[in-house]
Amino acid sequence: MNPELRRNLWLELSVHRLVATPAIIALVCAVILSTAHTPEPLAAVAGAASALLLAAFGSKLAADGVGEEARNRTWDAQRLTSLGPWQMTLGKLFGATAFVWYAGGLCLAVFILAGAQWLPTLKLAGLIVAGSVLCHAVAIGGAVLGAQRGQGTRSTNAVVWLLALLWLVGPLRDWTRDHEVVSWWGASFVRIDFALASAVVFAAWAVFGAYRSLCQALHVPTLPWALVAFLGFASGYLAGFVNPATGTAAGRLLGTGVAVSLVATYGLLFLEQTGVVAMRQVQTRVTRRQWAQAARELPGWPVALAVALLFALGTQFTAATGWPMATLAIALCLFALRDAALMQAFAYARQPRRVAATTLIYLALLYGLLPWLLRTLGADDLAGLLLPLGNDATGFTTLAAAAQAAVAVGFAIWRWRRL
């Protein structure tokens, strides 16, 4: 048996919990049935309890499975064990959350048995399970990234709770609407069926993402093909919801790909471990012409930015894409390159401190304060060069973005050479 899973099962499933949990659930069910006399209120309470336990509380426990070890300074010792990334992923995913799966599973069983219609109830139960796995895997991936950056678990838990509560909005808002239709890429699907299929697919991606995060933490060499594949999948998935009146299918796919890849670029830029050590490893591999090893050492944000640039080039050379923002796609990628270079320049300081906070301050100046000040002074064209959205002079915007990116990259290179 998986040692990590077995260890967590021993820690989470005590005899007291195994006996007391079903007794408490049975007592609550008896109280509800004695007052309501119908199974509908029991089904609603059981469904809400299972969703809260699995998605919200389970996500916190999943993040704590890594975060507590990082805070107790046992994470590095665990990384030195013989556990592989899949063993650790499954052990954290289903071991650290074993109790909530036990309690939430009992609540789900009550929800299914008390449901008025068994098929919609089963679908909603499957949606809660798949969404909970998705939240748990995202929590583990975020906790691993936080542990690598040397951050505590409090901020990670806050994000996890927010994501979990956002996930609960759907299941808790509409219990009976199982006949509404969703339009995706011109086809119509029943809402609950589409939501269930989407949750299962994204849960699988999240589990694989947690595995890749642990591969990076355990220094298991991997190529960044998974990130490229996910960006392509997410772009195709989200593009299916774009109004067909905005352009052709190719235009919607390429435009959504630019947006998704840029969001991933900024997210990875602020979440991943960055700085001198990470880039020094890549430089060493490149100097020795070890291209495969360099690709394995490369952070995720340059890969996401390269994918965004490929999508942006596709908007330029694909005929009749019809995407309204196609002329700004290259400029958006150049602005992202400028922002990434600024952050790297701050990280290359001899004593870097609060790199992310410093970068956010400068980005607020570049995207907020300076454009507002220039527009107040009547220099709208000049403000548009700093804030590309809504600017008509797209050619000048691209040139200005290229110039700013060149200055930022030059600044980062100068900082790098001074180390």
Phi, psi and omega in degrees: 000149178305119183299320180293320177295317180295320179298315180291326178295319177295324181285324188269326187253082174277164180297321179300315179294319182296328182270318187286326185298306179295330178294317179294318179296318179296321179295317178296319178297320179296320179295316181295315181293327180289334180263329184265327180066003176226152184281348184298312177299325178296319179296318180296315181294318180295319178295317179295320180295318179295320180294318179294317180295310187285309186283309186280297182293324178295324178295321177297316179294323179296318177293322180292336178301330174259318185295321180294323178292323177293321181288328178273004177062034174249358182294317180296323178294323179291326178294337180274357178284177182275005179295134176275170182296323179290320177300315181291323179298309181292325178295319177287322187290316184249350179270310180295337181253020186299320183293318180291329175292324178293307181291315179295326177295321176296319178295322177296322178298318177296319179299318181291317182292327182269355181294147182288318180239122191289323183290309175299326179294318178297320179296317180293323175297319176296324177295320178295318181294311181296318178294326178292317176300320177300313180296318180297316181293320176297321179297318179294315178300317178294322179292323178295317177297320177295321179294323179293328178275359179076023181265157178283183184265350186294314180294322178297317180297324178298316178295318181298314179297322178297313179297319180296318180292324175296323178295327182288344183300316182295301182298326183276345184277315184231109180271334191244355183279085181250009180242004176288154188249140175246133178262125182217117183053039176083353178257155182251135180227150174295136189302312183293323179294317180293319179296320180294314179298318179296317180297320179295315182294313181290331174296319177298317177298320181294320178296318178294324177295320176297321177298317179293326176297319178289329173300316178294320180292326180270005179061038173272120185293128178220145174274152186279029181292331182295320179296317179297317180296319180293320178298320177295318179295312181298324178295315178295324180293309183290328179296336179293341180267351181289141180300125179301339180291344181283348179158187181287170179298320179296319179295318179294320180293314182292319179295317177295324178298320177298312183296313182296316182293324178291321175299317177296324179299311180293321179298313179292327180299321182267344183263324185284161174286124183230174178122198188293316185298314182296315182285332177295324177295318179294318180299320179298317179294319180293319179300323179274005180060034175264079190293319180295318178294324177297320178296326178290327180277347186292135174297169185282332187294323176296327178294313179297322179293322177295321177295319177299319180294322177296316176298319180296319177296325177297325177293335181277323189255355175270123185291138172055046176293325176078009180279124184299330183266014185299324182289343179258000186297314180296319180297320179297319178294322179292322175296321177296321176297320177299314181295318179295319179295323177298316180295319178296322178298318177293326179288338181273010176294157182293330174227076184290133178222133177049056183296315181296317180295319178297318179297318180297324178296314180292324177293324176296324176293316185287325184260346184238292189293311182296313176300320179296318180295318180294321178292325177297324179277000178090005180265069183293320180296319179292323177294325179294337177288335177270328180239099192291331185293133178085006180263136181274332182279072188292326178296314177294326178296317179296317178296318179295320178296319178296319179295316179294321178295320179296318179296316181294318179295319177298320178297318179294319178295319179298318177296321181297317182289340179278352181291000000 
